Each structure stands twice: as C-alpha cells, then as structure tokens.
Amino acid sequence: MFSRRFFLRNSALAMVGVGSAPLWLQRALYADSPGTRKKILVAIFQRGAADGLNVVVPHGEKAYYSLRPTIAIPRPTADPAKKDDAAIDLDGFFGLHPSLGPLKPLFEQNHLAIVDAAGSPDPTRSHFDAQDYMESGTPGLKATNDGWMNRALPKIQGKASPVRAVALGQTLPRAMRGHQPAIALQSIDSFQVRNPEAARQFEMMYSAAKDPVIQATGKETFEAMTMLQAIQRQGYTPSAGADYPRGRLGQSMQQIAQLIKSDVGVEMAFADIGGWDHHTNEVGQRPSEGQLPNLLREFGASLAAFWKDMGDRMQDIVVVTMSEFGRTAHENGNRGTDHGHANCMFVMGGDVKGGKVHGKWPGLEREQLYESRDLALTTDFRDVLGELVARHTGNASLKGVFPGYDPRFIGLLAG
C-alpha cells in the first residue's frame, strides 16, 4: 500500500508541473509532516574584507581614535546636529556605524548578537585564499574539496527537496559545494529553460544517460525548475511593509524570503555582497557618507527588511554574516585601511542571545595588536558556525563539518 506522503508528493509533483497545484499541496510536497517547519541557516558573505572596526565601533577604546585620525567614527552623541555621523551606542563601549541604524532595534530587542574579534586563524592576507579557507571551513588547508555548508546539511530520511540548499548568484559558492545537492540561481524568475521543447529534450537526455550521477543531477535540476516555476506564478509581496533595498544583497534576501515562505524545503541559503576592499577613501567628508557607509546602508536595511518580512518564522531561522578578514587598525595614507586579521560577525534570529557583543575584546594598544598592526583574533569563526550548526540545525556531527577542529561554543544560542 502506498503511504499518504507518497500520494501527496507524487500528486503535487504532477499538479505543480501543469501549474494547477493549490498552495497547501505545494507546501506538503517536501514537508516531513503536517505543521513541521525546518530549521534554516542563512549565511551572508561580505567579500573584500569589511572594516570591522568601523562597522562595530569600539568608541570606548582611546587607541581607536589615535589610530584613525581621519576615518574613525565619532563617539555617540545626543547633539542633533552631530548624531547622524556618530556611532550608535550599544553598551557603553561598542557602537554601530550610523548607517546601521535599522539594526539597533533588533539589538535592543535581543534578536541580534555581535561577535567581535572573530574570524579565521590563518594569517593569509590574500582575498582568494582567505575566502576559500572560510568557505571550506578548513583554514590553511587547500586540499578540501567541499564546503562547510554542504557538510553541515543534516541527514534526512526519504527524498530531499531540490532547493534544500540554495545560493543566490551566478555560480555555486565554495561553501555549498559537495556531495549534497545544492543549486545556484540569479533569481527565482531566471531559473528556467526558456524554450519548452529544449527543456524536454534535455530532460530526456539526462534520463537516458547511463551514468547514475548524471541522471541524478539532471533529475534534481528539472525538479528544482518545476518547483521554482510554480513559485514564480504565485508572485511575491513582502509582509508587514518590509522594504528591501534595490542592491544585490537586498534583492537576494527578498528571494530567500520568498523561497522560505513558499515552504518548499529550504534548509540552507547563501548570499553575498562585494565591494568591501577600501584601501582609499573609505569614508567621505562625513562619516555617514562614502564607500563604506553606502555598503553598510544596504547591508543593514537588507537584514532589517528580512527580519520584518519573515515575522514569526524568524523563530526557525538564523542569519550569520562573515568576511574573509578585517582591516588594519591604523588607517593608511589614503584615508583607507589595508588587509588585516580579526573582524566582526553578526548573528540574528532563532534562539540567539542578542543584545550583546560576544567574544573577548583584545584591545588596540600596540602591544595588543596582531603583528603590531591588526585587531587580534579571540574567537575562531568555526566556534560561531559550529554552535549554529549543532544547536540550531541539529547536526551534532561537527567533526565532519569542521574536520580537524573541535568548535568551542561561546553561548550564542539559548537553551
């Protein structure tokens, strides 16, 4: 006898294929059981090495201002004439860059946590190597073939959703490559074969292939296409008046929100935003203007819009941000910063213990700096990711996710 799940799944596949499946049936397609929502981990990569010291401002650290005479973010102030250019106080010592104003309420409501002096322990200052190490989850080891997000996908019983792991972009990022199926798409609307006859021919070709790996790849691709086309037909309007910015990250986060709310089995999602390599003119004539402030404006607005759009679903979602390394503590001669070491990470949603800057602050005096020039590392990024993988997604096999490393949890999640 066929099970109810088998009947629902196959009926839904057939109906979705002709565009007639009701929403409740589409949602049942990859659900483990009625009413069950999966835990979801969303990773955002800030490519180019963001200046963590001007993102999360240590305004209580005297050395910060002596190290950065022209690009430091001013201390928090109540003066209305200066407030727009001053750090937004968090705890009397740390503050947010003024462009990150939309994130302050999330921090105050304990939904947003920050981990400072965090990152990769590898000393490289090469963007390519550092990003590779962070996405593979094996700093210093170039021989790793797969990514930490792919390895972190929990084992499941039965059929997995073809959009279980999804990245927004032209190519699949290093973090998502591996044995587990994962897809990359520029947008939900663009993931399709425009010519129906060509699509049919490709599907037949994959089905006839003798190699089982090629067969499986083709099947997964066309299943994902069928599902995404059904989502396209539904259209999407963000909830609660959420307003995503028009840039790459804003639109990526809106696409991720649409996929999650379509209940098609998303468990891992990845987005990135480039442009953080500010060797010259990091800020404009005012601290609230220029290259870094503009990027942070999109970054903060994207996270805030996603939070607002997802509503109570954020109980099942955690968003984590990272960048390959930080910037030099001392500004250079071009009102910018050069490649550094430790950085900051943001963690939002789920059971996150927000309203706190986690991690040990190492200080910015010369003798406290890494190699006398950079913010020193006190929290390995794998400690952050490991806790999220184990305690949020439920994958306790961290030796397989971060080979050769035993993550030390820092208390980011409650319970």
C-alpha positions as CSV (number, residue, x, y, z in Angstrom):
1,M,0.0,0.0,0.0
2,F,1.2,3.5,-0.8
3,S,1.6,5.9,2.1
4,R,-0.3,9.2,2.4
5,R,3.0,11.0,2.0
6,F,3.8,9.1,-1.2
7,F,0.4,10.0,-2.6
8,L,0.7,13.7,-1.7
9,R,4.2,14.1,-3.0
10,N,3.5,12.5,-6.4
11,S,0.2,14.2,-6.8
12,A,1.7,17.5,-6.1
13,L,4.6,16.9,-8.5
14,A,2.1,16.2,-11.3
15,M,-0.1,19.2,-10.5
16,V,2.8,21.6,-10.0
17,G,4.1,20.6,-13.4
18,V,1.0,21.8,-15.1
19,G,0.6,24.9,-12.8
20,S,-2.6,23.8,-11.0
21,A,-1.4,22.7,-7.6
22,P,-3.1,24.5,-4.7
23,L,-0.7,26.2,-2.3
24,W,-1.4,23.8,0.5
25,L,-0.4,20.8,-1.7
26,Q,2.8,22.5,-2.9
27,R,3.7,23.0,0.7
28,A,3.0,19.4,1.5
29,L,5.3,18.3,-1.3
30,Y,8.5,18.3,0.7
31,A,7.2,18.6,4.3
32,D,8.3,15.9,6.7
33,S,5.0,16.1,8.5
34,P,2.0,18.4,8.6
35,G,2.8,21.6,10.5
36,T,6.5,20.9,10.7
37,R,8.9,23.7,9.8
38,K,12.5,23.0,9.3
39,K,15.3,25.0,10.9
40,I,17.0,27.2,8.4
41,L,20.5,28.7,8.4
42,V,21.3,31.7,6.1
43,A,24.9,32.8,5.6
44,I,25.9,36.2,4.2
45,F,29.5,36.7,2.9
46,Q,30.9,40.2,2.8
47,R,33.5,39.8,0.1
48,G,36.5,42.0,0.1
49,A,37.3,42.1,3.8
50,A,35.0,44.5,5.7
51,D,36.4,47.0,8.1
52,G,35.0,45.6,11.3
53,L,36.4,48.4,13.4
54,N,34.3,50.9,11.6
55,V,31.3,48.6,11.4
56,V,31.2,47.8,15.2
57,V,32.9,50.8,16.6
58,P,34.9,50.4,19.8
59,H,34.2,54.0,20.8
60,G,35.2,53.3,24.4
61,E,38.8,52.5,23.2
62,K,41.0,55.5,23.3
63,A,43.5,53.9,20.9
64,Y,40.9,53.6,18.2
65,Y,40.8,57.3,17.7
66,S,44.6,57.8,17.8
67,L,45.0,55.0,15.2
68,R,42.4,56.6,12.9
69,P,42.6,60.4,13.0
70,T,40.6,61.0,9.8
71,I,38.3,57.9,9.3
72,A,37.2,57.0,12.8
73,I,33.5,57.1,13.6
74,P,32.8,59.8,16.3
75,R,31.6,58.8,19.7
76,P,27.9,58.6,20.3
77,T,26.3,61.9,21.0
78,A,22.9,63.4,21.9
79,D,23.6,66.5,19.8
80,P,21.0,66.5,17.0
81,A,23.5,68.3,14.7
82,K,26.1,65.6,15.0
83,K,24.0,62.5,15.7
84,D,23.8,61.3,12.1
85,D,27.6,61.0,11.9
86,A,28.2,59.4,15.3
87,A,28.3,55.8,16.4
88,I,25.0,54.3,17.7
89,D,25.8,53.2,21.2
90,L,25.2,49.6,22.1
91,D,26.6,49.0,25.5
92,G,28.7,52.0,26.5
93,F,31.9,50.6,24.8
94,F,30.8,49.4,21.4
95,G,28.5,51.1,18.9
96,L,27.2,50.6,15.4
97,H,28.2,52.6,12.4
98,P,25.5,55.3,11.9
99,S,24.4,53.7,8.6
100,L,23.3,50.6,10.6
101,G,20.5,52.4,12.4
102,P,17.9,49.9,11.3
103,L,19.7,47.2,13.3
104,K,19.6,49.0,16.6
105,P,16.0,48.0,17.5
106,L,16.9,44.3,16.8
107,F,19.9,44.6,19.1
108,E,17.8,46.2,21.8
109,Q,15.1,43.5,21.5
110,N,17.7,40.8,21.9
111,H,17.3,39.4,18.4
112,L,20.7,40.5,17.1
113,A,24.1,39.4,18.6
114,I,27.5,40.5,17.5
115,V,30.8,38.5,17.9
116,D,33.8,40.8,17.8
117,A,37.5,39.9,17.3
118,A,36.3,36.9,15.3
119,G,37.5,35.3,12.1
120,S,39.9,32.8,10.6
121,P,43.1,32.0,12.5
122,D,45.1,31.6,9.2
123,P,47.4,34.6,8.8
124,T,46.9,35.0,5.0
125,R,46.0,38.4,3.7
126,S,45.1,37.0,0.3
127,H,41.4,37.6,-0.5
128,F,41.2,34.4,-2.6
129,D,42.9,32.1,-0.1
130,A,41.1,33.6,2.9
131,Q,37.7,33.3,1.3
132,D,38.5,29.8,0.2
133,Y,39.5,28.8,3.8
134,M,36.5,30.3,5.4
135,E,34.0,28.8,2.9
136,S,35.7,25.4,3.1
137,G,35.8,25.6,6.9
138,T,39.4,24.4,6.9
139,P,41.8,27.4,7.4
140,G,45.2,26.8,6.0
141,L,44.2,23.6,4.1
142,K,43.8,24.0,0.3
143,A,43.0,20.3,-0.3
144,T,39.4,20.4,0.9
145,N,37.0,19.7,-1.9
146,D,33.7,20.6,-0.3
147,G,32.3,23.5,1.7
148,W,31.2,23.7,5.3
149,M,27.5,24.4,4.5
150,N,27.3,21.4,2.3
151,R,28.8,19.2,5.0
152,A,26.5,20.8,7.6
153,L,23.3,19.7,6.0
154,P,21.7,17.2,8.4
155,K,21.0,13.7,7.3
156,I,17.4,13.2,6.3
157,Q,15.1,10.2,5.8
158,G,13.5,9.9,2.4
159,K,13.6,12.4,-0.5
160,A,15.3,15.8,-0.1
161,S,13.9,19.0,-1.6
162,P,15.7,20.0,-4.8
163,V,16.0,23.5,-3.2
164,R,17.2,22.3,0.2
165,A,20.4,24.3,-0.2
166,V,20.2,27.4,-2.4
167,A,22.6,30.2,-3.2
168,L,21.8,33.5,-4.9
169,G,24.3,34.2,-7.6
170,Q,25.7,33.0,-10.9
171,T,27.7,30.1,-9.6
172,L,27.5,27.8,-6.6
173,P,29.7,29.3,-3.8
174,R,32.6,27.3,-2.3
175,A,30.7,27.0,0.9
176,M,27.9,25.0,-0.7
177,R,29.8,22.6,-3.0
178,G,29.9,19.0,-2.1
179,H,28.1,15.7,-2.2
180,Q,24.7,17.1,-1.1
181,P,22.6,18.6,-3.9
182,A,22.7,22.4,-3.9
183,I,21.7,25.0,-6.6
184,A,22.7,28.5,-7.5
185,L,20.3,31.0,-9.1
186,Q,20.5,34.6,-10.0
187,S,16.8,35.0,-9.2
188,I,13.7,32.8,-9.0
189,D,12.4,34.2,-12.2
190,S,15.6,33.4,-14.2
191,F,15.9,29.8,-13.2
192,Q,14.3,28.1,-16.2
193,V,14.9,26.9,-19.7
194,R,13.1,29.5,-21.9
195,N,12.4,27.0,-24.7
196,P,9.9,24.3,-23.6
197,E,11.0,21.9,-26.4
198,A,14.6,22.3,-25.5
199,A,13.8,21.6,-21.8
200,R,12.0,18.4,-22.8
201,Q,15.0,17.3,-24.9
202,F,17.4,18.0,-22.1
203,E,15.3,16.1,-19.6
204,M,15.1,13.1,-22.0
205,M,18.9,13.2,-22.5
206,Y,19.6,13.2,-18.8
207,S,17.1,10.4,-18.2
208,A,18.7,8.3,-20.9
209,A,22.2,8.8,-19.5
210,K,24.0,5.6,-18.3
211,D,25.9,7.4,-15.6
212,P,23.7,7.4,-12.4
213,V,25.4,10.6,-11.3
214,I,24.4,12.4,-14.5
215,Q,20.9,11.0,-14.2
216,A,20.6,12.3,-10.6
217,T,21.9,15.7,-11.5
218,G,19.5,16.1,-14.4
219,K,16.6,14.9,-12.3
220,E,17.4,17.3,-9.4
221,T,17.8,20.2,-11.8
222,F,14.5,19.7,-13.5
223,E,12.7,19.1,-10.2
224,A,14.1,22.4,-8.9
225,M,13.0,24.1,-12.2
226,T,9.4,22.8,-11.9
227,M,9.2,23.9,-8.3
228,L,10.6,27.4,-8.9
229,Q,8.3,27.9,-11.9
230,A,5.4,27.2,-9.6
231,I,6.7,29.8,-7.1
232,Q,7.1,32.3,-10.0
233,R,3.4,32.0,-10.8
234,Q,2.5,32.9,-7.2
235,G,4.2,36.3,-7.3
236,Y,5.6,37.8,-4.1
237,T,4.8,40.8,-1.9
238,P,6.9,41.2,1.3
239,S,5.0,41.1,4.5
240,A,4.5,43.8,7.1
241,G,5.6,46.6,4.7
242,A,9.1,45.3,4.6
243,D,11.1,47.3,2.1
244,Y,14.2,45.6,0.6
245,P,16.9,47.8,-0.9
246,R,17.4,47.6,-4.6
247,G,21.1,46.4,-4.4
248,R,22.3,42.8,-4.8
249,L,22.1,41.9,-1.2
250,G,18.6,43.3,-0.7
251,Q,17.2,41.5,-3.7
252,S,19.0,38.3,-2.7
253,M,17.4,38.4,0.8
254,Q,14.0,39.0,-0.7
255,Q,14.4,36.0,-3.0
256,I,15.5,33.9,0.0
257,A,12.4,35.1,2.0
258,Q,10.2,34.1,-0.9
259,L,11.7,30.6,-1.1
260,I,11.3,30.1,2.6
261,K,7.7,31.3,2.8
262,S,6.8,29.0,-0.2
263,D,7.6,26.1,2.2
264,V,9.5,24.1,-0.4
265,G,12.1,22.6,1.9
266,V,14.9,25.3,2.1
267,E,17.3,24.5,5.0
268,M,20.5,26.4,3.9
269,A,20.7,29.6,2.0
270,F,23.7,31.7,0.9
271,A,24.0,35.3,-0.3
272,D,27.0,37.6,-0.7
273,I,27.8,41.3,-1.2
274,G,31.1,42.5,-2.5
275,G,32.9,45.8,-2.5
276,W,34.4,45.9,1.0
277,D,38.1,46.3,0.0
278,H,38.5,50.0,0.9
279,H,42.2,50.9,0.5
280,T,41.3,54.5,-0.3
281,N,38.7,57.0,0.8
282,E,36.8,54.5,3.0
283,V,34.5,57.3,4.3
284,G,33.7,60.6,2.7
285,Q,34.0,64.1,4.2
286,R,31.4,63.0,6.7
287,P,31.5,59.6,8.5
288,S,27.9,58.9,7.2
289,E,29.0,59.3,3.6
290,G,31.2,57.4,1.2
291,Q,32.0,53.8,0.1
292,L,31.7,52.0,3.5
293,P,28.6,53.9,4.7
294,N,26.8,53.2,1.4
295,L,27.5,49.5,1.6
296,L,26.5,49.4,5.3
297,R,23.3,51.2,4.5
298,E,22.3,48.3,2.1
299,F,23.6,45.7,4.5
300,G,21.6,47.0,7.5
301,A,18.5,47.7,5.5
302,S,18.6,44.2,4.0
303,L,18.9,42.4,7.3
304,A,16.1,44.6,8.9
305,A,13.8,44.1,5.9
306,F,14.3,40.3,6.0
307,W,13.5,40.2,9.7
308,K,10.4,42.2,9.2
309,D,9.3,40.2,6.2
310,M,9.8,36.8,7.9
311,G,7.8,37.7,11.0
312,D,7.3,34.7,13.4
313,R,9.2,32.5,11.0
314,M,12.4,34.0,12.4
315,Q,12.0,31.6,15.3
316,D,13.2,28.9,12.9
317,I,15.8,31.0,11.1
318,V,19.3,32.1,12.0
319,V,21.3,34.6,9.8
320,V,25.0,34.8,10.2
321,T,27.4,37.2,8.5
322,M,31.1,36.9,7.8
323,S,34.0,38.4,5.9
324,E,37.4,36.8,5.0
325,F,39.4,39.0,7.3
326,G,39.4,42.5,8.8
327,R,41.4,45.7,8.1
328,T,44.5,47.2,9.7
329,A,43.8,49.0,12.9
330,H,45.8,52.1,11.7
331,E,44.4,54.0,8.7
332,N,46.8,54.2,5.8
333,G,47.9,57.4,4.0
334,N,44.9,57.4,1.6
335,R,42.1,57.6,4.2
336,G,41.6,53.9,3.9
337,T,42.7,50.6,5.5
338,D,44.7,47.7,4.3
339,H,44.3,43.9,4.7
340,G,44.1,42.9,8.4
341,H,43.2,40.0,10.6
342,A,40.2,39.7,13.0
343,N,36.8,41.1,12.2
344,C,33.2,41.0,13.5
345,M,30.3,38.7,12.8
346,F,26.5,39.3,13.1
347,V,24.1,36.6,14.2
348,M,20.3,37.2,14.1
349,G,17.1,35.3,14.7
350,G,16.2,31.9,16.2
351,D,17.2,31.5,19.9
352,V,20.1,33.9,19.5
353,K,21.2,35.6,22.8
354,G,21.0,39.1,21.3
355,G,21.6,42.5,22.8
356,K,25.2,41.6,23.5
357,V,28.6,41.9,21.9
358,H,30.1,38.4,22.4
359,G,33.7,37.5,22.4
360,K,36.8,38.7,24.3
361,W,38.0,42.2,23.3
362,P,41.8,42.1,22.9
363,G,42.4,45.9,22.9
364,L,44.1,48.2,20.3
365,E,47.3,49.3,22.1
366,R,50.4,48.5,20.0
367,E,51.4,45.5,22.2
368,Q,47.8,44.1,21.9
369,L,47.6,44.2,18.2
370,Y,48.3,41.1,16.0
371,E,51.7,41.6,14.4
372,S,51.6,45.2,15.8
373,R,49.1,46.2,13.1
374,D,45.8,44.3,13.3
375,L,42.9,43.5,15.6
376,A,43.9,40.2,17.3
377,L,41.7,37.1,16.9
378,T,40.0,35.8,20.1
379,T,37.1,33.8,18.6
380,D,37.6,31.3,15.7
381,F,34.8,31.7,13.1
382,R,34.2,27.9,13.4
383,D,33.2,28.4,17.0
384,V,30.4,30.6,15.9
385,L,29.3,28.4,12.9
386,G,29.8,25.2,14.9
387,E,27.3,26.3,17.6
388,L,24.8,27.3,15.0
389,V,25.1,24.1,13.1
390,A,24.9,21.9,16.2
391,R,22.3,23.8,18.2
392,H,20.2,25.4,15.6
393,T,20.2,22.9,12.6
394,G,20.6,19.9,14.9
395,N,23.7,18.5,13.2
396,A,25.9,17.4,16.1
397,S,28.5,15.7,13.8
398,L,30.8,18.7,13.9
399,K,33.9,16.6,13.2
400,G,32.6,16.0,9.8
401,V,31.6,19.7,9.3
402,F,34.9,21.2,10.5
403,P,37.5,18.4,10.2
404,G,40.5,18.7,12.4
405,Y,38.8,21.3,14.7
406,D,36.6,21.0,17.8
407,P,34.4,24.1,18.0
408,R,34.1,25.7,21.4
409,F,30.6,27.2,21.8
410,I,30.5,30.8,23.1
411,G,26.9,30.8,24.3
412,L,25.3,32.4,21.3
413,L,22.1,30.4,21.5
414,A,19.7,30.0,24.4
415,G,18.6,26.6,25.6
